[in-house]
Amino acid sequence: MRPMMVIASVLFCCASTARGDEVLERIQTSRDHAEVLSQLLPIIHCSFTPSKYERILMTQLRNVNSSTQQFRAAAERIGDLLVSKVVDCLSTRSVEIATPVSSCVGEVFVSAVELVSIIRSGDALLDTFMKHFPDANISKILIQRDEKTAEPHFKYMNASPTLSHGNPVIITEPMIATGGTLEMAISLLKEMGVQEKNIIVASVCVAPEGLLRLCNKFPDIKVVMNVLDDQLNERKYIVPGLGDFGDRYFGTAK
Ligand code: URA
């Protein structure tokens, strides 16, 4: 991170900590009140209540006894449901079409989308998103989280040449824990000319702490998720969560 960006983040964090704790507590105690939650976290652009199928798939993902194969299958299925929630945020227009029996008014996307995967766990969702957006250009960002401090470290980026052309930019990131990795990724995208209002973060399981951080820093982004979990533990894992998404999806859990 550039020195000016680091100073700005530190000042921002200090100024917002007291209010942040208070808001976090309100988020955690308002879990059953969608209206209150959407006022506290206006960046969320989907339902706070998971569907029955999302609850079933989350059970398979959370279960420590699910095999790699079961975990992958559940991740791909819940990814399909996540795509559907993202599509609700995309602009469409009406078109008149002919069916084999009649004519009717249908709906098509207004523009192409850009996909950005945060390696490695973002790649687990990427295949599902590519299936639904086959002509999207794909950018990759590698930011590694220090296992001890949970601090993000930038390693590599390969950006699509059309990234800042004004189309929706969908970031695939299955878990939002502290939000540190995403904060760095979104800052990089903004430095490349991507506007906050065009950014949609697609995530399976998120912690209120990470959402609040993103909401304070980037009030114009959109976040779409399958489930909002309770909190982070002392090791910055999401609770109840599902463990390390990348390790469980790629079969590298120790
Ligand atoms: N990343 C994960 O994969 N799981 C967590 O609980 C937090 C971050």
py3Dmol code that shows the C-alpha trace and the ligand (Angstrom):
import py3Dmol

protein = """\
ATOM      1  CA  MET A   1       0.000   0.000   0.000  1.00  0.00           C
ATOM      2  CA  ARG A   2       1.203   3.545  -0.730  1.00  0.00           C
ATOM      3  CA  PRO A   3       2.303   5.595   2.361  1.00  0.00           C
ATOM      4  CA  MET A   4      -0.471   8.216   1.862  1.00  0.00           C
ATOM      5  CA  MET A   5      -3.096   5.476   1.610  1.00  0.00           C
ATOM      6  CA  VAL A   6      -1.805   3.837   4.813  1.00  0.00           C
ATOM      7  CA  ILE A   7      -1.920   7.162   6.743  1.00  0.00           C
ATOM      8  CA  ALA A   8      -5.419   7.877   5.440  1.00  0.00           C
ATOM      9  CA  SER A   9      -6.659   4.402   6.482  1.00  0.00           C
ATOM     10  CA  VAL A  10      -5.155   4.719   9.974  1.00  0.00           C
ATOM     11  CA  LEU A  11      -6.765   8.166  10.493  1.00  0.00           C
ATOM     12  CA  PHE A  12     -10.054   6.845   9.150  1.00  0.00           C
ATOM     13  CA  CYS A  13     -10.002   3.824  11.494  1.00  0.00           C
ATOM     14  CA  CYS A  14      -9.214   5.939  14.591  1.00  0.00           C
ATOM     15  CA  ALA A  15     -12.010   8.396  13.801  1.00  0.00           C
ATOM     16  CA  SER A  16     -14.579   5.671  13.241  1.00  0.00           C
ATOM     17  CA  THR A  17     -13.767   3.135  15.996  1.00  0.00           C
ATOM     18  CA  ALA A  18     -16.125   4.371  18.747  1.00  0.00           C
ATOM     19  CA  ARG A  19     -19.057   4.787  16.355  1.00  0.00           C
ATOM     20  CA  GLY A  20     -18.041   1.527  14.652  1.00  0.00           C
ATOM     21  CA  ASP A  21     -18.361  -0.501  17.897  1.00  0.00           C
ATOM     22  CA  GLU A  22     -21.768   0.965  18.586  1.00  0.00           C
ATOM     23  CA  VAL A  23     -23.031   0.297  15.039  1.00  0.00           C
ATOM     24  CA  LEU A  24     -21.583  -3.234  15.090  1.00  0.00           C
ATOM     25  CA  GLU A  25     -23.525  -3.990  18.254  1.00  0.00           C
ATOM     26  CA  ARG A  26     -26.708  -2.660  16.668  1.00  0.00           C
ATOM     27  CA  ILE A  27     -26.121  -4.835  13.586  1.00  0.00           C
ATOM     28  CA  GLN A  28     -25.618  -7.911  15.749  1.00  0.00           C
ATOM     29  CA  THR A  29     -28.763  -7.260  17.787  1.00  0.00           C
ATOM     30  CA  SER A  30     -30.910  -6.426  14.735  1.00  0.00           C
ATOM     31  CA  ARG A  31     -30.413  -9.678  12.883  1.00  0.00           C
ATOM     32  CA  ASP A  32     -34.150 -10.322  12.572  1.00  0.00           C
ATOM     33  CA  HIS A  33     -35.009  -6.767  11.543  1.00  0.00           C
ATOM     34  CA  ALA A  34     -34.250  -6.380   7.866  1.00  0.00           C
ATOM     35  CA  GLU A  35     -35.304  -2.722   7.813  1.00  0.00           C
ATOM     36  CA  VAL A  36     -32.908  -1.724  10.595  1.00  0.00           C
ATOM     37  CA  LEU A  37     -30.109  -3.761   9.035  1.00  0.00           C
ATOM     38  CA  SER A  38     -30.552  -2.197   5.620  1.00  0.00           C
ATOM     39  CA  GLN A  39     -30.315   1.272   7.166  1.00  0.00           C
ATOM     40  CA  LEU A  40     -27.130   0.322   9.015  1.00  0.00           C
ATOM     41  CA  LEU A  41     -25.608  -1.436   5.994  1.00  0.00           C
ATOM     42  CA  PRO A  42     -26.989   0.290   2.882  1.00  0.00           C
ATOM     43  CA  ILE A  43     -24.292  -1.285   0.666  1.00  0.00           C
ATOM     44  CA  ILE A  44     -26.117  -4.624   0.893  1.00  0.00           C
ATOM     45  CA  HIS A  45     -28.287  -5.138  -2.185  1.00  0.00           C
ATOM     46  CA  CYS A  46     -30.056  -8.420  -1.477  1.00  0.00           C
ATOM     47  CA  SER A  47     -32.291 -10.110   1.053  1.00  0.00           C
ATOM     48  CA  PHE A  48     -30.920 -10.582   4.584  1.00  0.00           C
ATOM     49  CA  THR A  49     -32.953 -13.755   4.960  1.00  0.00           C
ATOM     50  CA  PRO A  50     -31.451 -16.786   3.205  1.00  0.00           C
ATOM     51  CA  SER A  51     -33.884 -18.948   1.201  1.00  0.00           C
ATOM     52  CA  LYS A  52     -34.548 -22.546   2.257  1.00  0.00           C
ATOM     53  CA  TYR A  53     -32.199 -23.830  -0.463  1.00  0.00           C
ATOM     54  CA  GLU A  54     -29.467 -21.410   0.667  1.00  0.00           C
ATOM     55  CA  ARG A  55     -29.889 -22.697   4.250  1.00  0.00           C
ATOM     56  CA  ILE A  56     -29.585 -26.320   3.063  1.00  0.00           C
ATOM     57  CA  LEU A  57     -26.485 -25.591   0.971  1.00  0.00           C
ATOM     58  CA  MET A  58     -24.904 -23.556   3.789  1.00  0.00           C
ATOM     59  CA  THR A  59     -25.421 -26.548   6.107  1.00  0.00           C
ATOM     60  CA  GLN A  60     -23.406 -28.705   3.677  1.00  0.00           C
ATOM     61  CA  LEU A  61     -20.696 -26.030   3.433  1.00  0.00           C
ATOM     62  CA  ARG A  62     -20.505 -25.475   7.191  1.00  0.00           C
ATOM     63  CA  ASN A  63     -20.454 -29.179   8.122  1.00  0.00           C
ATOM     64  CA  VAL A  64     -16.890 -30.135   9.046  1.00  0.00           C
ATOM     65  CA  ASN A  65     -17.667 -33.702   7.907  1.00  0.00           C
ATOM     66  CA  SER A  66     -18.471 -32.710   4.292  1.00  0.00           C
ATOM     67  CA  SER A  67     -15.886 -34.159   1.903  1.00  0.00           C
ATOM     68  CA  THR A  68     -14.044 -31.938  -0.588  1.00  0.00           C
ATOM     69  CA  GLN A  69     -16.360 -33.276  -3.294  1.00  0.00           C
ATOM     70  CA  GLN A  70     -19.502 -32.441  -1.256  1.00  0.00           C
ATOM     71  CA  PHE A  71     -18.108 -29.015  -0.370  1.00  0.00           C
ATOM     72  CA  ARG A  72     -17.357 -28.224  -4.033  1.00  0.00           C
ATOM     73  CA  ALA A  73     -20.789 -29.358  -5.189  1.00  0.00           C
ATOM     74  CA  ALA A  74     -22.515 -27.201  -2.538  1.00  0.00           C
ATOM     75  CA  ALA A  75     -20.242 -24.222  -3.361  1.00  0.00           C
ATOM     76  CA  GLU A  76     -21.122 -24.453  -7.055  1.00  0.00           C
ATOM     77  CA  ARG A  77     -24.861 -24.669  -6.318  1.00  0.00           C
ATOM     78  CA  ILE A  78     -24.862 -21.775  -3.876  1.00  0.00           C
ATOM     79  CA  GLY A  79     -22.759 -19.852  -6.426  1.00  0.00           C
ATOM     80  CA  ASP A  80     -25.629 -20.229  -8.908  1.00  0.00           C
ATOM     81  CA  LEU A  81     -28.014 -18.685  -6.357  1.00  0.00           C
ATOM     82  CA  LEU A  82     -25.514 -15.890  -5.748  1.00  0.00           C
ATOM     83  CA  VAL A  83     -25.361 -15.139  -9.481  1.00  0.00           C
ATOM     84  CA  SER A  84     -29.137 -14.788  -9.476  1.00  0.00           C
ATOM     85  CA  LYS A  85     -28.903 -12.209  -6.645  1.00  0.00           C
ATOM     86  CA  VAL A  86     -26.183 -10.312  -8.552  1.00  0.00           C
ATOM     87  CA  VAL A  87     -28.344 -10.278 -11.679  1.00  0.00           C
ATOM     88  CA  ASP A  88     -31.003  -8.443  -9.648  1.00  0.00           C
ATOM     89  CA  CYS A  89     -28.490  -5.534  -9.408  1.00  0.00           C
ATOM     90  CA  LEU A  90     -27.788  -5.373 -13.164  1.00  0.00           C
ATOM     91  CA  SER A  91     -29.591  -3.104 -15.605  1.00  0.00           C
ATOM     92  CA  THR A  92     -31.768  -4.686 -18.266  1.00  0.00           C
ATOM     93  CA  ARG A  93     -33.946  -3.416 -21.077  1.00  0.00           C
ATOM     94  CA  SER A  94     -37.060  -4.744 -22.765  1.00  0.00           C
ATOM     95  CA  VAL A  95     -36.907  -6.439 -26.167  1.00  0.00           C
ATOM     96  CA  GLU A  96     -39.645  -7.686 -28.412  1.00  0.00           C
ATOM     97  CA  ILE A  97     -39.048 -11.293 -29.488  1.00  0.00           C
ATOM     98  CA  ALA A  98     -40.840 -13.983 -31.425  1.00  0.00           C
ATOM     99  CA  THR A  99     -41.487 -17.310 -29.670  1.00  0.00           C
ATOM    100  CA  PRO A 100     -42.356 -20.407 -31.751  1.00  0.00           C
ATOM    101  CA  VAL A 101     -46.046 -19.618 -31.084  1.00  0.00           C
ATOM    102  CA  SER A 102     -46.361 -15.879 -30.582  1.00  0.00           C
ATOM    103  CA  SER A 103     -44.479 -12.680 -29.901  1.00  0.00           C
ATOM    104  CA  CYS A 104     -43.736 -11.266 -26.455  1.00  0.00           C
ATOM    105  CA  VAL A 105     -41.676  -8.712 -24.606  1.00  0.00           C
ATOM    106  CA  GLY A 106     -38.541 -10.149 -23.020  1.00  0.00           C
ATOM    107  CA  GLU A 107     -35.567  -8.762 -21.102  1.00  0.00           C
ATOM    108  CA  VAL A 108     -31.832  -8.574 -21.905  1.00  0.00           C
ATOM    109  CA  PHE A 109     -28.764  -7.161 -20.136  1.00  0.00           C
ATOM    110  CA  VAL A 110     -27.890  -3.583 -21.045  1.00  0.00           C
ATOM    111  CA  SER A 111     -24.126  -4.172 -20.927  1.00  0.00           C
ATOM    112  CA  ALA A 112     -21.398  -6.754 -20.537  1.00  0.00           C
ATOM    113  CA  VAL A 113     -19.822  -7.270 -17.098  1.00  0.00           C
ATOM    114  CA  GLU A 114     -16.238  -7.471 -15.868  1.00  0.00           C
ATOM    115  CA  LEU A 115     -15.288 -10.268 -13.466  1.00  0.00           C
ATOM    116  CA  VAL A 116     -12.522  -9.795 -10.888  1.00  0.00           C
ATOM    117  CA  SER A 117     -11.342 -12.793  -8.894  1.00  0.00           C
ATOM    118  CA  ILE A 118      -9.384 -12.425  -5.692  1.00  0.00           C
ATOM    119  CA  ILE A 119      -7.066 -15.431  -5.857  1.00  0.00           C
ATOM    120  CA  ARG A 120      -7.348 -18.092  -4.438  1.00  0.00           C
ATOM    121  CA  SER A 121     -10.815 -18.541  -3.013  1.00  0.00           C
ATOM    122  CA  GLY A 122     -12.347 -16.065  -5.501  1.00  0.00           C
ATOM    123  CA  ASP A 123     -11.433 -18.582  -8.212  1.00  0.00           C
ATOM    124  CA  ALA A 124     -13.798 -21.079  -6.599  1.00  0.00           C
ATOM    125  CA  LEU A 125     -16.728 -18.804  -7.468  1.00  0.00           C
ATOM    126  CA  LEU A 126     -15.257 -17.614 -10.754  1.00  0.00           C
ATOM    127  CA  ASP A 127     -16.148 -20.755 -12.759  1.00  0.00           C
ATOM    128  CA  THR A 128     -19.791 -20.407 -11.736  1.00  0.00           C
ATOM    129  CA  PHE A 129     -19.863 -16.733 -12.695  1.00  0.00           C
ATOM    130  CA  MET A 130     -18.108 -17.464 -16.029  1.00  0.00           C
ATOM    131  CA  LYS A 131     -20.803 -20.023 -16.805  1.00  0.00           C
ATOM    132  CA  HIS A 132     -23.460 -17.288 -16.506  1.00  0.00           C
ATOM    133  CA  PHE A 133     -21.375 -14.446 -18.025  1.00  0.00           C
ATOM    134  CA  PRO A 134     -19.418 -16.309 -20.726  1.00  0.00           C
ATOM    135  CA  ASP A 135     -18.214 -13.172 -22.540  1.00  0.00           C
ATOM    136  CA  ALA A 136     -16.944 -11.306 -19.451  1.00  0.00           C
ATOM    137  CA  ASN A 137     -13.319 -10.209 -19.351  1.00  0.00           C
ATOM    138  CA  ILE A 138     -11.539 -11.503 -16.264  1.00  0.00           C
ATOM    139  CA  SER A 139      -9.068  -9.738 -13.998  1.00  0.00           C
ATOM    140  CA  LYS A 140      -7.117 -11.453 -11.232  1.00  0.00           C
ATOM    141  CA  ILE A 141      -5.753 -10.005  -8.018  1.00  0.00           C
ATOM    142  CA  LEU A 142      -3.560 -11.878  -5.560  1.00  0.00           C
ATOM    143  CA  ILE A 143      -3.636 -10.473  -2.035  1.00  0.00           C
ATOM    144  CA  GLN A 144      -2.432 -12.752   0.718  1.00  0.00           C
ATOM    145  CA  ARG A 145      -3.706 -12.551   4.270  1.00  0.00           C
ATOM    146  CA  ASP A 146      -0.983 -12.918   6.891  1.00  0.00           C
ATOM    147  CA  GLU A 147      -2.098 -15.939   8.959  1.00  0.00           C
ATOM    148  CA  LYS A 148      -0.821 -14.367  12.211  1.00  0.00           C
ATOM    149  CA  THR A 149      -1.918 -10.727  11.880  1.00  0.00           C
ATOM    150  CA  ALA A 150      -4.764 -11.184   9.323  1.00  0.00           C
ATOM    151  CA  GLU A 151      -3.268  -8.149   7.499  1.00  0.00           C
ATOM    152  CA  PRO A 152      -3.508  -8.217   3.675  1.00  0.00           C
ATOM    153  CA  HIS A 153      -0.388  -8.070   1.458  1.00  0.00           C
ATOM    154  CA  PHE A 154      -0.616  -7.194  -2.255  1.00  0.00           C
ATOM    155  CA  LYS A 155       1.258  -9.661  -4.502  1.00  0.00           C
ATOM    156  CA  TYR A 156      -0.003  -9.480  -8.100  1.00  0.00           C
ATOM    157  CA  MET A 157      -2.657  -8.063 -10.428  1.00  0.00           C
ATOM    158  CA  ASN A 158      -3.538  -8.809 -14.053  1.00  0.00           C
ATOM    159  CA  ALA A 159      -6.242  -6.355 -15.126  1.00  0.00           C
ATOM    160  CA  SER A 160      -8.551  -6.576 -18.112  1.00  0.00           C
ATOM    161  CA  PRO A 161      -8.051  -3.663 -20.574  1.00  0.00           C
ATOM    162  CA  THR A 162     -11.794  -2.866 -20.366  1.00  0.00           C
ATOM    163  CA  LEU A 163     -11.974  -2.828 -16.564  1.00  0.00           C
ATOM    164  CA  SER A 164     -12.620   0.921 -16.253  1.00  0.00           C
ATOM    165  CA  HIS A 165     -14.935   1.277 -19.266  1.00  0.00           C
ATOM    166  CA  GLY A 166     -17.989   1.814 -17.047  1.00  0.00           C
ATOM    167  CA  ASN A 167     -19.534  -1.667 -17.097  1.00  0.00           C
ATOM    168  CA  PRO A 168     -20.463  -3.416 -13.823  1.00  0.00           C
ATOM    169  CA  VAL A 169     -17.381  -4.912 -12.141  1.00  0.00           C
ATOM    170  CA  ILE A 170     -18.226  -8.049 -10.148  1.00  0.00           C
ATOM    171  CA  ILE A 171     -15.648  -9.112  -7.550  1.00  0.00           C
ATOM    172  CA  THR A 172     -15.871 -12.769  -6.531  1.00  0.00           C
ATOM    173  CA  GLU A 173     -14.834 -13.213  -2.889  1.00  0.00           C
ATOM    174  CA  PRO A 174     -16.590 -16.097  -1.051  1.00  0.00           C
ATOM    175  CA  MET A 175     -15.834 -14.892   2.498  1.00  0.00           C
ATOM    176  CA  ILE A 176     -15.799 -11.312   3.819  1.00  0.00           C
ATOM    177  CA  ALA A 177     -14.150 -11.504   7.237  1.00  0.00           C
ATOM    178  CA  THR A 178     -12.291  -8.330   8.308  1.00  0.00           C
ATOM    179  CA  GLY A 179     -12.819  -6.806   4.849  1.00  0.00           C
ATOM    180  CA  GLY A 180      -9.090  -5.969   4.696  1.00  0.00           C
ATOM    181  CA  THR A 181      -8.388  -7.882   1.485  1.00  0.00           C
ATOM    182  CA  LEU A 182     -11.412  -6.369  -0.239  1.00  0.00           C
ATOM    183  CA  GLU A 183     -10.514  -2.892   0.971  1.00  0.00           C
ATOM    184  CA  MET A 184      -7.138  -3.260  -0.725  1.00  0.00           C
ATOM    185  CA  ALA A 185      -8.642  -4.793  -3.889  1.00  0.00           C
ATOM    186  CA  ILE A 186     -11.305  -2.074  -4.241  1.00  0.00           C
ATOM    187  CA  SER A 187      -8.688   0.654  -3.642  1.00  0.00           C
ATOM    188  CA  LEU A 188      -6.602  -0.867  -6.470  1.00  0.00           C
ATOM    189  CA  LEU A 189      -9.619  -0.950  -8.797  1.00  0.00           C
ATOM    190  CA  LYS A 190     -10.432   2.679  -7.972  1.00  0.00           C
ATOM    191  CA  GLU A 191      -6.814   3.681  -8.706  1.00  0.00           C
ATOM    192  CA  MET A 192      -7.303   2.047 -12.127  1.00  0.00           C
ATOM    193  CA  GLY A 193     -10.340   4.245 -12.801  1.00  0.00           C
ATOM    194  CA  VAL A 194     -13.188   1.930 -11.762  1.00  0.00           C
ATOM    195  CA  GLN A 195     -16.023   3.895 -10.153  1.00  0.00           C
ATOM    196  CA  GLU A 196     -17.365   2.701  -6.798  1.00  0.00           C
ATOM    197  CA  LYS A 197     -20.950   2.723  -8.091  1.00  0.00           C
ATOM    198  CA  ASN A 198     -19.994   0.107 -10.714  1.00  0.00           C
ATOM    199  CA  ILE A 199     -18.529  -2.345  -8.170  1.00  0.00           C
ATOM    200  CA  ILE A 200     -20.564  -5.353  -6.994  1.00  0.00           C
ATOM    201  CA  VAL A 201     -18.968  -7.686  -4.443  1.00  0.00           C
ATOM    202  CA  ALA A 202     -20.364 -11.229  -4.615  1.00  0.00           C
ATOM    203  CA  SER A 203     -19.833 -13.248  -1.456  1.00  0.00           C
ATOM    204  CA  VAL A 204     -21.185 -16.453   0.100  1.00  0.00           C
ATOM    205  CA  CYS A 205     -20.693 -15.775   3.809  1.00  0.00           C
ATOM    206  CA  VAL A 206     -19.938 -12.424   5.418  1.00  0.00           C
ATOM    207  CA  ALA A 207     -19.182 -11.072   8.883  1.00  0.00           C
ATOM    208  CA  PRO A 208     -20.779  -7.809  10.090  1.00  0.00           C
ATOM    209  CA  GLU A 209     -17.315  -6.448  10.961  1.00  0.00           C
ATOM    210  CA  GLY A 210     -16.117  -6.651   7.351  1.00  0.00           C
ATOM    211  CA  LEU A 211     -19.345  -5.243   5.957  1.00  0.00           C
ATOM    212  CA  LEU A 212     -19.238  -2.264   8.277  1.00  0.00           C
ATOM    213  CA  ARG A 213     -15.638  -1.532   7.301  1.00  0.00           C
ATOM    214  CA  LEU A 214     -16.509  -1.635   3.579  1.00  0.00           C
ATOM    215  CA  CYS A 215     -19.661   0.416   4.141  1.00  0.00           C
ATOM    216  CA  ASN A 216     -17.669   3.183   5.891  1.00  0.00           C
ATOM    217  CA  LYS A 217     -14.892   3.187   3.310  1.00  0.00           C
ATOM    218  CA  PHE A 218     -16.846   2.659   0.057  1.00  0.00           C
ATOM    219  CA  PRO A 219     -20.458   3.804   0.571  1.00  0.00           C
ATOM    220  CA  ASP A 220     -21.345   3.508  -3.143  1.00  0.00           C
ATOM    221  CA  ILE A 221     -20.391  -0.136  -3.773  1.00  0.00           C
ATOM    222  CA  LYS A 222     -22.960  -2.951  -3.723  1.00  0.00           C
ATOM    223  CA  VAL A 223     -22.532  -6.162  -1.749  1.00  0.00           C
ATOM    224  CA  VAL A 224     -24.538  -9.273  -2.567  1.00  0.00           C
ATOM    225  CA  MET A 225     -24.286 -12.329  -0.347  1.00  0.00           C
ATOM    226  CA  ASN A 226     -25.892 -15.626   0.522  1.00  0.00           C
ATOM    227  CA  VAL A 227     -25.682 -15.319   4.330  1.00  0.00           C
ATOM    228  CA  LEU A 228     -24.751 -12.777   6.983  1.00  0.00           C
ATOM    229  CA  ASP A 229     -23.029 -14.577   9.865  1.00  0.00           C
ATOM    230  CA  ASP A 230     -22.653 -13.579  13.536  1.00  0.00           C
ATOM    231  CA  GLN A 231     -19.124 -12.264  14.075  1.00  0.00           C
ATOM    232  CA  LEU A 232     -15.379 -12.874  13.834  1.00  0.00           C
ATOM    233  CA  ASN A 233     -13.448 -14.914  16.376  1.00  0.00           C
ATOM    234  CA  GLU A 234     -10.063 -13.922  17.829  1.00  0.00           C
ATOM    235  CA  ARG A 235      -8.291 -15.516  14.832  1.00  0.00           C
ATOM    236  CA  LYS A 236     -10.475 -13.430  12.467  1.00  0.00           C
ATOM    237  CA  TYR A 237     -12.411 -16.440  11.218  1.00  0.00           C
ATOM    238  CA  ILE A 238     -16.122 -16.014  10.586  1.00  0.00           C
ATOM    239  CA  VAL A 239     -18.420 -17.578  13.233  1.00  0.00           C
ATOM    240  CA  PRO A 240     -20.221 -19.921  12.756  1.00  0.00           C
ATOM    241  CA  GLY A 241     -18.613 -19.762   9.283  1.00  0.00           C
ATOM    242  CA  LEU A 242     -17.257 -22.745   7.427  1.00  0.00           C
ATOM    243  CA  GLY A 243     -13.491 -22.597   8.034  1.00  0.00           C
ATOM    244  CA  ASP A 244     -11.072 -21.680   5.270  1.00  0.00           C
ATOM    245  CA  PHE A 245     -13.126 -21.635   2.050  1.00  0.00           C
ATOM    246  CA  GLY A 246     -10.107 -21.978  -0.266  1.00  0.00           C
ATOM    247  CA  ASP A 247      -8.625 -24.908   1.652  1.00  0.00           C
ATOM    248  CA  ARG A 248     -11.941 -26.762   1.781  1.00  0.00           C
ATOM    249  CA  TYR A 249     -12.773 -26.093  -1.904  1.00  0.00           C
ATOM    250  CA  PHE A 250      -9.329 -26.951  -3.262  1.00  0.00           C
ATOM    251  CA  GLY A 251      -8.775 -29.875  -0.871  1.00  0.00           C
ATOM    252  CA  THR A 252      -5.719 -28.362   0.820  1.00  0.00           C
ATOM    253  CA  ALA A 253      -7.032 -28.304   4.423  1.00  0.00           C
ATOM    254  CA  LYS A 254      -4.314 -29.628   6.757  1.00  0.00           C
TER     255      LYS A 254
END
"""
ligand_1 = """\
8
URA
N -11.502 -16.581 4.990
C -12.061 -17.811 5.066
O -11.927 -18.622 4.147
N -12.776 -18.133 6.170
C -12.955 -17.280 7.200
O -13.640 -17.626 8.184
C -12.368 -15.986 7.092
C -11.648 -15.669 5.991
"""
view = py3Dmol.view(width=600, height=400)
view.addModel(protein, "pdb")
view.setStyle({"model": 0}, {"cartoon": {"style": "trace"}})
view.addModel(ligand_1, "xyz")
view.setStyle({"model": 1}, {"stick": {}})
view.zoomTo()
view.show()
